[in-house]
């Protein structure tokens, strides 16, 4: 692999110089395609007769950072640069610079002007706006590529490579290029599909969804509703998780784990869990002794069940004063605010002040429980 990488780096420089020196023509595409086969890039196409010469917009799924270069070996087309600063790198990678740095509306207007000139090559657009490995599903298509013209031609792209995965999330185009030179070969399979016209009074969003479904059926993958922004957010979470000093011991998500106070470190895991659950019960029922809560939690192992047992009188106890409960770790500011908000909601909903004693009648105790539940629901909704 290293020998191939070093050899292909020198050959790649010659391929780049030849592609820059020769004008865009069938001869240039044939020569560059043959030279790319020496670099390990093999391009195959299916149903080339389906390519419509009158179509001005090609729509393709996005697999690698060089999809536009591969399709450009088969037919003349241009891909506008959407990300990255314009300059030599952008030009050398084969992107078309429009000089538009504003909104998507300005980009669409510029592409409409470009497509109105019949002498310009067709546009090759990737509505996914982010590369995937192409094995699971398609990202949701953006609607702006389908607002340029009323007829588009889908292009299904599949990439295969031995030993090394085709597309790695969050990797740069330089890394992908080096891996392409490192492996023995990479096969690009391009399948042309019939052109798709816009239906009467069809919105761009519906048009994009219909083309996405057709491409997903052709590729045998799922048409998802995940966007490029969702992928970006997912990669941020992965980077944040990998930067943690230690990985979680179990498969439970980190966000779903209860946060333990620092004073509970060095205690047995079971005691820490019971203490954390007791703290949650104590925030709802501050007049119940902490030891009573712990004893009942050891039997029920459920916060809701313990609260219900205490409210309905199944667990006898003597209410403690406000000064009690000093052995409990001090709650955080957010926990204190939540507890005060819950107590405030209970005070608003209740027509009379809460008493320290439970009512003797089960009906009254049940009403008190319903009031607390309603107050908790109202606080959670807010």
C-alpha positions in Angstrom: 0.0 0.0 0.0 2.8 2.5 0.8 4.6 1.7 -2.4 1.4 2.2 -4.4 0.8 5.5 -2.5 4.2 6.9 -3.3 4.1 5.8 -7.0 0.5 7.1 -7.5 1.4 10.4 -6.0 3.8 11.1 -8.9 1.4 9.7 -11.4 -1.4 11.8 -9.9 0.6 15.0 -10.6 0.8 14.0 -14.3 -2.9 13.3 -14.4 -3.6 16.7 -12.9 -1.3 18.5 -15.4 -2.9 16.6 -18.4 -6.4 17.4 -17.2 -5.5 21.1 -16.9 -3.7 21.3 -20.3 -6.2 19.6 -22.5 -9.5 21.3 -23.3 -12.8 19.7 -22.3 -13.6 17.1 -24.9 -14.2 13.4 -25.4 -10.5 12.9 -26.1 -9.6 14.6 -22.8 -12.1 12.5 -20.8 -10.8 9.3 -22.4 -7.2 10.0 -21.7 -7.8 11.1 -18.1 -10.0 8.1 -17.5 -7.3 5.7 -18.7 -4.7 7.5 -16.5 -7.1 7.3 -13.5 -7.3 3.5 -13.9 -3.5 3.5 -13.2 -4.3 5.4 -10.0 -6.8 2.6 -9.1 -9.9 4.5 -10.0 -12.1 2.4 -12.2 -15.3 4.0 -13.5 -18.2 1.9 -14.9 -21.5 3.2 -16.2 -24.8 1.5 -16.9 -27.5 2.5 -19.4 -25.5 5.4 -20.9 -28.2 5.7 -23.6 -30.6 7.0 -20.9 -28.5 10.2 -20.5 -30.6 13.0 -21.9 -28.6 15.7 -23.8 -31.3 18.2 -23.2 -31.3 17.9 -19.4 -29.4 20.7 -17.7 -29.4 19.4 -14.1 -28.1 16.1 -12.9 -29.0 14.9 -9.4 -26.8 12.3 -7.7 -26.3 10.8 -4.3 -23.1 11.7 -2.5 -20.7 9.0 -1.4 -17.1 10.3 -1.7 -15.4 13.7 -2.0 -14.6 12.9 -5.7 -18.0 12.0 -7.0 -18.1 15.1 -9.3 -14.7 14.2 -10.7 -15.7 10.7 -11.5 -19.0 11.7 -13.3 -17.0 14.3 -15.1 -15.0 11.5 -16.7 -18.2 10.3 -18.4 -19.8 13.5 -19.4 -19.1 17.2 -19.2 -20.7 18.8 -16.2 -20.0 21.4 -13.5 -20.5 21.3 -9.7 -20.8 24.6 -7.9 -18.6 25.1 -4.8 -21.0 25.4 -1.8 -18.5 25.1 1.1 -15.0 26.3 1.4 -13.3 29.5 0.3 -12.7 30.0 -3.4 -9.2 29.8 -4.7 -6.7 27.4 -6.2 -7.7 24.4 -4.0 -11.4 24.8 -5.0 -10.5 25.1 -8.7 -8.0 22.2 -8.6 -10.6 19.9 -7.1 -12.9 20.6 -10.1 -15.5 22.8 -8.5 -17.1 25.8 -10.3 -16.8 29.1 -8.5 -19.8 31.3 -8.9 -18.7 34.1 -6.6 -21.9 33.8 -4.5 -21.4 33.9 -0.8 -24.9 34.9 0.3 -28.1 32.9 0.8 -29.4 29.9 -1.0 -31.8 32.2 -2.9 -28.9 34.1 -4.4 -27.2 30.8 -5.3 -30.4 29.5 -7.1 -30.7 32.7 -9.0 -27.1 32.5 -10.1 -27.5 28.9 -11.2 -30.7 29.8 -13.1 -28.7 32.4 -15.1 -26.0 29.8 -15.7 -28.4 27.2 -17.0 -30.1 29.7 -19.3 -27.0 29.7 -21.5 -27.1 26.6 -23.6 -23.4 26.7 -24.2 -22.6 25.9 -20.6 -22.2 22.3 -19.4 -25.0 20.8 -17.3 -25.0 21.1 -13.5 -24.2 18.2 -11.3 -25.7 18.7 -7.9 -25.8 16.6 -4.7 -28.9 17.5 -2.7 -27.8 15.4 0.3 -25.1 18.1 0.9 -23.0 15.6 2.9 -21.3 12.4 2.0 -22.4 9.0 3.3 -21.2 5.5 2.7 -24.3 4.8 0.6 -25.0 1.4 2.2 -27.8 2.3 4.6 -29.9 5.2 3.3 -30.1 8.6 1.7 -30.0 11.9 3.6 -33.0 14.1 3.0 -32.7 16.0 -0.2 -32.6 19.8 -0.1 -35.2 21.5 -2.2 -33.1 24.3 -3.7 -31.5 22.1 -6.5 -35.1 21.3 -7.7 -36.1 24.9 -8.0 -33.6 25.7 -10.8 -35.3 23.9 -13.6 -38.4 21.7 -14.1 -36.6 18.6 -15.4 -33.7 16.8 -13.7 -32.0 13.5 -14.4 -31.1 11.2 -11.4 -27.7 9.5 -11.3 -27.3 6.5 -9.0 -23.7 6.2 -7.7 -22.2 3.2 -5.9 -18.6 2.8 -4.8 -16.8 -0.4 -3.8 -13.3 -0.8 -2.3 -11.5 -3.8 -0.9 -10.2 -3.9 2.7 -10.8 -0.2 3.6 -14.2 1.4 3.9 -15.2 3.7 1.1 -16.3 6.8 3.0 -15.3 7.7 6.6 -17.4 10.3 8.4 -15.7 13.5 9.3 -12.6 12.8 7.2 -11.0 15.4 4.9 -10.7 15.1 1.2 -6.9 14.7 1.5 -7.3 11.7 3.8 -9.8 10.1 1.3 -7.4 10.8 -1.6 -4.4 9.1 0.3 -6.5 6.1 1.1 -7.6 5.9 -2.6 -4.0 5.7 -3.6 -3.2 3.3 -0.8 -5.7 0.5 -1.7 -5.4 -1.6 -4.8 -8.5 -0.2 -6.6 -11.7 1.7 -6.1 -14.7 1.0 -8.4 -17.3 3.6 -9.1 -20.5 2.3 -10.6 -22.6 5.1 -12.3 -26.2 4.2 -13.3 -28.1 6.7 -15.4 -31.8 6.9 -14.8 -34.6 8.4 -16.9 -35.1 12.1 -16.6 -37.9 13.2 -14.1 -40.1 16.2 -15.0 -41.9 18.3 -12.4 -45.6 17.7 -12.1 -48.2 20.4 -12.5 -48.2 22.7 -9.5 -45.7 20.5 -7.6 -43.7 22.2 -4.9 -39.9 21.9 -4.9 -40.0 20.0 -1.6 -42.4 17.4 -3.1 -40.3 17.2 -6.2 -37.2 16.6 -4.2 -38.9 13.9 -2.1 -40.1 12.1 -5.2 -36.6 12.0 -6.8 -35.1 10.9 -3.5 -37.6 8.0 -3.4 -36.6 7.0 -7.0 -32.9 7.1 -6.2 -33.4 5.1 -3.0 -35.3 2.4 -4.9 -32.6 2.2 -7.5 -29.8 1.9 -4.9 -31.8 -0.5 -2.7 -31.4 1.7 0.4 -33.8 3.6 2.7 -35.0 7.1 2.0 -34.5 8.8 5.4 -35.6 12.2 6.8 -32.2 12.9 8.3 -30.4 16.0 7.0 -26.8 17.1 6.7 -27.3 19.1 9.8 -28.3 16.0 11.7 -25.1 14.3 10.5 -23.1 17.3 11.7 -24.7 17.3 15.1 -24.1 13.5 15.3 -20.4 14.0 14.6 -20.2 16.7 17.3 -21.6 14.3 19.8 -19.2 11.6 18.8 -16.2 13.9 19.1 -17.5 15.0 22.5 -17.9 11.4 23.7 -14.5 10.4 22.5 -12.9 13.4 24.3 -14.2 12.2 27.7 -11.5 10.9 30.1 -13.2 7.5 30.4 -15.9 5.6 28.6 -19.1 4.6 30.3 -19.0 1.1 31.7 -22.4 0.1 30.5 -24.3 0.7 27.3 -26.7 3.2 29.0 -26.4 6.6 27.3 -24.4 9.1 29.3 -27.2 11.7 29.3 -29.6 9.2 30.9 -27.4 8.5 33.9 -28.2 10.3 37.2 -25.5 12.8 38.2 -24.1 11.9 41.7 -23.0 14.5 44.1 -19.2 14.7 44.7 -19.8 13.8 48.4 -21.0 10.3 47.3 -17.8 9.2 45.7 -16.1 6.3 47.3 -19.4 4.7 48.4 -20.7 1.4 47.2 -22.6 1.7 43.9 -25.8 0.3 45.5 -25.7 2.8 48.4 -25.0 5.6 45.9 -28.0 4.7 43.8 -30.3 4.4 46.8 -29.0 7.8 48.1 -29.6 9.5 44.8 -33.1 8.1 44.6 -33.8 9.1 48.2 -32.7 12.7 47.3 -35.3 12.8 44.5 -38.0 11.6 46.9 -36.9 14.1 49.5 -37.2 17.0 47.0 -40.8 16.1 46.4 -41.7 15.2 50.1 -39.3 17.3 52.2 -41.2 16.5 55.5 -40.6 12.8 55.3 -37.5 11.5 57.2 -34.6 10.4 55.0 -34.2 7.1 56.8 -37.8 6.2 56.1 -37.3 7.0 52.4 -34.2 4.8 52.2 -35.8 1.8 53.9 -38.8 1.9 51.6 -36.6 2.4 48.5 -34.5 -0.6 49.4 -37.7 -2.6 49.2 -39.5 -1.0 46.2 -36.4 0.1 44.2 -38.7 2.7 42.5 -39.0 6.4 43.2 -42.6 6.7 42.1 -43.7 3.7 44.1 -42.1 5.1 47.3 -43.7 8.4 46.8 -47.1 6.7 46.4 -46.5 4.6 49.5 -45.6 7.7 51.5 -48.5 9.7 50.2 -51.2 7.0 50.7 -50.0 6.2 54.2 -48.8 2.7 53.6 -45.4 3.6 55.2 -45.9 5.1 58.7 -43.6 7.9 59.7 -43.4 11.0 61.9 -42.9 14.3 59.9 -39.7 16.0 60.6 -39.1 19.8 61.0 -37.5 22.0 58.4 -34.2 21.9 60.2 -34.0 18.1 59.8 -32.3 16.3 57.0 -28.9 17.8 57.4 -27.2 14.5 56.4 -28.6 14.8 52.9 -26.1 16.3 50.4 -27.1 19.8 49.4 -28.9 19.9 46.1 -27.7 21.9 43.2 -29.1 25.3 42.2 -31.3 23.8 39.5 -32.6 21.1 41.8 -33.5 23.6 44.4 -35.2 25.7 41.8 -37.1 22.7 40.6 -38.2 21.8 44.1 -39.3 25.3 44.9 -41.2 25.4 41.6 -43.0 22.1 42.4 -43.9 23.3 45.8 -45.1 26.6 44.4 -47.3 24.8 41.9 -48.8 22.7 44.7 -49.5 25.7 46.8 -51.3 27.4 43.8 -53.4 24.4 43.0 -54.3 23.6 46.6 -57.2 25.6 48.0 -55.9 25.3 51.6 -52.4 25.1 53.0 -50.8 21.7 53.2 -50.8 20.1 56.6 -48.1 18.1 58.3 -50.5 15.2 58.9 -52.1 12.9 56.4 -55.8 12.8 56.4 -57.5 9.7 57.9 -60.0 9.3 55.1 -58.6 7.4 52.0 -60.6 9.7 49.8 -58.9 12.8 51.1 -55.5 11.2 50.8 -56.3 10.3 47.2 -57.3 13.8 46.4 -54.1 15.1 47.9 -52.1 12.6 45.7 -54.0 13.8 42.6 -53.2 17.4 43.5 -49.5 16.6 43.8 -49.6 14.7 40.5 -51.3 17.6 38.7 -48.8 20.1 40.1 -45.9 17.9 39.0 -47.4 17.6 35.5 -48.0 21.3 35.2 -44.4 22.0 36.3 -43.0 19.4 33.8 -45.0 21.0 31.0 -43.7 24.5 31.8 
